């Protein structure tokens, strides 16, 4: 081996020993103050305040009288069409085809794989209030749903979309 290689190994060894000694001296010079009790309690569960009750959802029936089908079509096209189709006999996509959904049962398409939460509600019909609750917050209306949509916050938008969905039928369900 050459003398230069020995110098390189000696430099690395000297640096390592220097850092080790500096760490030991630093640990002796600065000793941390140990707490008598932990700063964060992990064993005890502190009872949290009960969450505030969600505000009641306003009834959709009064808004349906003035709902605009074309506005609902625009909202549905912009928000829903990425996952749903609306035409009679249309294909299922990420979500089921929504033709004839108003007045039909939950999980109304036999050829779509619904979540267990939605299948459990198959005996209930999609009336106007059920659609209102679902369009407001799908996960709250049908626990376990796979629909990853946050919902429509504005009641008039929900009324317009429901009015549009109502129009997607050969025999639309009468308004309340």
Secondary structure, DSSP 8 states (H G I E B T S, - for coil): --HHHHHHHHHHHHHHHHHHHHHHHHHHHS-----SS-SS--SS---------------SHHHHTT--HHHHHHHHHHHTTTT---STT----SS---TT-TTSBSS--TTS---HHHHTTTTSB--HHHHHHHHH-HHHHSTT----------HHHHHHHHHHHHHSSSS-----
